[in-house]
Amino acid sequence: MNDTVKTVPSGEESTIIKSILRTALIAMIVADLVEVVASVIDGMITGRFLGSSQMAAYGIVKPFFSITGMLSAVLSSGAMTVTSGYLGKGDMRKTKQIFSLTCFLGITMSVTMAVLGILFAQPFAILLGATKELLPDVKSYLIGLLTGVPAIVMGNVLTVFLQLEGKYKNVTGSVIATVLVDLVGDMLTVFFFKNGMLGIGLATSASYYASLVILLISFKTSGVSLKLNLRDIDWSISKDLFSKGMPKATRRLCNVLRPWLINRMVLMIGGAVAMTALSVQNSSAELFELLGTCCGDAVVMMCGIFYGEENKGDLRETMMIAFRYVLYGVIPIAILCFIGARFVVGFYLGGQTDAMDTAVTCMRMYAFKLPILAFNEIYLNYFQSIGDVKRSHILSVLHRLVYIVISAFLLGNLFGITGIWAAFPVSELLLACTIVGMAAKHEKKVPIGISDMLFLPPGFGGLNVSRFYREVHTKEEAVEASVAAEKFCIEHGLDSRKAYYASLCVEEMTVHSLIRRFLKIGQSSAVYLSITDNGELTIRFRDNGKHFVLTKWCDILNEEEKISYIGIRMITSIAKDITYTNSLDTNNIMIKL
C-alpha cells in the first residue's frame, strides 16, 4: 500500500527542491571560497614573487590544510549530518544542544592543536617531506599557518550553522573579509616586510581571523536562534557527532597520506620541476573542483533532512538535480581547464619556463578527472547524510588513498611522470565503477536510474504508508490541492471528519502563505500527506517564503484578524502536535491530526 500521489510531471523537477538546492549550493560555494581563495592567492603570489623553491615548499605544506581539515570535518560535517536529521524530525532543542557542544569541542581542540603544532614545527615539516634545502621555508610557512588553526576550525563550524539558519549574506561577508585581508597581507609581506613564507602564512591566518570576527558578529544579530549555552550541553550526543563526522575526517586523513606518498613519487621520477608542476595543479585544483565538491556538501544538508523525514521522493529529486548541475556546470569547467591550461600555469609561474610544459601536461590530464570527481563527491557525501558510515569509510579510503596511489605507482613506472598525471582521472573512474557495483549488489540488479542508487534500507518511509504530494503556486492550485487531499484521505480509509480537517489544513496553510505574501513570484509551497495503516495522519508543509511560525503567529493576532483567520486557529486547536523548523531558509511545518 506504499503509494504516492504526485503532481510534478515525470521528467520535471520539483520547483521548491530545485530552489532549495540552488540556494544551498550558492551558499556552499561562497563559504568554500574562504579557504579556496586564500589558497589560490598564496600560491599565485608565492609562485610569481618568491620563486620556484618557495613554490615547492608551498606544495609540501599543502597537506596541512587536510590535517586541520580533519578536525574541522569531524565537527562541522558531523554537526551538519546530525543536525539535519533532527531538523527533519522537527527537534530544535537537540539542534541547539549540538551547536553548543560543537563550539566547545572546536575551541578546546583547535587551540590545543595550534600550540602543539608550533612547539613541534620542525619535526612536523620533516614529516611532511621537507628536504634539507626546503626545510627553512616549510617550517616558516607552517608556523605562520598554525597560528590560525582556531580560526580555521571555528570558521568552518559556525558557517555550517549559519547556513542551516539561512544567513547566507553573513557568510558572504566573511568571504570578502578573508580575501581582502589575505591579499593585502601577502602583498605587504612581499613588498614591505620581506619576511618570506612566514609572512605568507601569517597573512593567511589573519584572513581567517577576520572571517571569524564577521561570523561571530552574525550570531549577535536578530533572527539567529542558536546561542552558546554550555550548561545545556547533552554530552551523550558527542558519540553520534564524532561517528557521523568520521567519514569526512577519514577523507581528510587520506588527503594527508596521499600527497605524502605522491610527492615522493613525483620527486623521484620527475624531480623538482615536476614537483613545481604538481604544486601549480594543487593550488588551482580547489577552484576548479569547487562546484563539484559544493554539490556534495549541499547534498549532505538536504538529504540529511529528507532522510530524517523518511522522504524518498525528495531524496531522489535532490540527487537528480545535483547531477544535472554536474552535467551543465562541471563539464564546461573541465573543458575550460583543458583548453586554458597554459594560461593557468602562466598565471602561477609567470616567466619561469623550466616547469611550464610539465605543468601544462599535468593540468590537461587533471581536467579529465573533474566530472567523475563531482559524481564521486556527491555520493560520498550522500552516504554520510543517510548514516551509511561503513560504506562511506570504505569508499573514502579507496577514493583518497588506495586507488590513486596504486594507479600512480603502476602508471608512473610504465609511462614516467605523464603516467602519474594520468593516475588522477583513472583513480576517479575506478571509484565511480565501485559505486555502481555496490548499487547493483544492493538492488540485486543492474542500476538503470537514480532510484536504483539511493541505497535505502528495507522499509524506508514505512512499509504500510500511503503518501500524497502537491506543489502549490497559486490560490487556484491551493483549492485544488485541498479537494484532492480530502479525496485521498477518504480513499485510504480515513473518516469524513478527519478528511475534512486535512482538507482544511491544506487550503488554509497554502492560501494563507499566498494571501499574506509570504511567497513571492517563483516561490512555491509543497504539501505532503502520509497515512499509516493505523490511520495516523501527518501533514507537512514546506515553502521557501518568509519565516512563518504558525503557533506564534496565532498568538499575536488582534481580535479582527482572529475572525479573519479562524481556519488557521482551528488548525492549532484540532492538531495533536505542531512542529516548526526553519532550515536552509525554508519553512517546515509538521501537523499531526
Salt bridges, closest charged atoms under 4 A:
ASP3 OD2 - HIS492 NE2 3.29
GLU13 OE1 - LYS18 NZ 3.49
GLU13 OE2 - ARG324 NH1 2.12
ASP234 OD2 - LYS94 NZ 2.94
ASP240 OD1 - LYS244 NZ 3.42
GLU286 OE1 - LYS62 NZ 3.64
GLU289 OE2 - LYS369 NZ 3.88
ASP297 OD1 - LYS248 NZ 2.64
GLU309 OE2 - ARG540 NH1 3.81
GLU309 OE2 - ARG542 NH2 2.23
ASP314 OD2 - ARG542 NH1 3.12
GLU317 OE1 - LYS6 NZ 3.22
ASP357 OD1 - ARG342 NH2 3.46
GLU377 OE2 - ARG400 NH2 2.27
ASP388 OD2 - ARG391 NE 2.81
GLU428 OE1 - HIS399 NE2 2.85
GLU443 OE2 - HIS442 ND1 3.19
ASP452 OD1 - LYS445 NZ 3.44
GLU471 OE1 - HIS473 NE2 3.56
GLU477 OE1 - HIS473 ND1 3.09
GLU559 OE2 - LYS562 NZ 3.92
ASP585 OD1 - HIS547 NE2 3.51
